[in-house]
């Protein structure tokens, strides 16, 4: 028996669903009543034939109704399990304050932790001129690749982001190898790396 909702113009889907439920109840009632009557002819039941028919109709109708509910729930699709995530559309952190960055005569890098590692967010013009690096191309570079320390001294990105860095190092510049005092100013997630020439 196929269960298709009645989508005709007379009655709509509600009437079709009601008729389907009534049909299941009737099928269950008649089936259990027939079973009890047949069972009463084979085995002596502790109640009369009229009680067997009534009991069969009542219990069978309930079983038919419950069976209809189970069949209806099989066809129901589960609710959509997707999740909407609000994404912050604010761009990367910009250097602040600008007068300490752009107007500074010595090379300066501004770095920030972007969640997948610390990267250079900006470099001032003095950095580009001193190290012959296009400042617009260094943005987004991992900090570890932008340190430009030469010689035996080493400085890694972890030492920079830990804060409190203050070292004298050699760096390759457009004029050759020069000594710089490397210092950090920042809060751990963002900060400045200052290259002060030691002449």
Buried (B, 14 or more C-beta within 10 A) or exposed (E): EEEEEBEEEEEEEEEBBEEBBBBBBBBBBBBBBEEBBEEBEEEEBEEEEEEBBBBBBEBBBBBBBEBBEEEBEEEEEEEEEEEEEEEEEEEEBEBEEEEBBEEBEBBBBBBBBBEEEBBBBBBBBBBBEBBEBEBEEBBEBBBBEBBBBEEEEEBEBEBBBEEEBEBEBBBBBEEEEBBBBBBBEBEEEBBBBBBBBEE
